[in-house]
Amino acid sequence: MDTAQDPSSLANSYFRKADHMRWHRALSKQHILRSQLGFHNDVTASRPKPCQGCVHYHGIAYGYSKANRTVLVCGYHPYGWQGDACPDWTDLQ
């Protein structure tokens, strides 16, 4: 018996693999673009005053659309501290 693979089926296998890699790469790029939708590179002072200099500050927005995006301020107070001095504030150093 001949165990060698047919050249046409081997070529089809390579084309299927390359096609899957292109599809996966395109899907990954779409996911990245969707997650960055609405994010701009303008750097503004968006850190709340009680959070300035705190080691717990996170400040990253999560969500796929501008309407559903939420900023996670920190692990202790996800929406930020409403008073003047946060009780969980810890210096960066």
Secondary structure in CASP SS format (residue, H / E / C, confidence):
PFRMAT SS
TARGET T0000
AUTHOR 0000-0000-0000
METHOD secondary structure of the structure
MODEL  1
M C 1.00
D C 1.00
T C 1.00
A C 1.00
Q C 1.00
D C 1.00
P H 1.00
S H 1.00
S H 1.00
L H 1.00
A H 1.00
N H 1.00
S H 1.00
Y H 1.00
F H 1.00
R H 1.00
K H 1.00
A H 1.00
D H 1.00
H H 1.00
M H 1.00
R H 1.00
W H 1.00
H H 1.00
R H 1.00
A H 1.00
L H 1.00
S H 1.00
K H 1.00
Q H 1.00
H H 1.00
I H 1.00
L H 1.00
R H 1.00
S H 1.00
Q C 1.00
L C 1.00
G C 1.00
F C 1.00
H C 1.00
N C 1.00
D C 1.00
V C 1.00
T C 1.00
A C 1.00
S C 1.00
R C 1.00
P C 1.00
K H 1.00
P H 1.00
C H 1.00
Q C 1.00
G C 1.00
C E 1.00
V C 1.00
H C 1.00
Y E 1.00
H E 1.00
G E 1.00
I E 1.00
A E 1.00
Y E 1.00
G C 1.00
Y C 1.00
S C 1.00
K C 1.00
A C 1.00
N C 1.00
R C 1.00
T E 1.00
V E 1.00
L E 1.00
V E 1.00
C E 1.00
G C 1.00
Y C 1.00
H C 1.00
P C 1.00
Y C 1.00
G C 1.00
W C 1.00
Q C 1.00
G C 1.00
D C 1.00
A C 1.00
C C 1.00
P C 1.00
D C 1.00
W C 1.00
T C 1.00
D E 1.00
L C 1.00
Q C 1.00
END
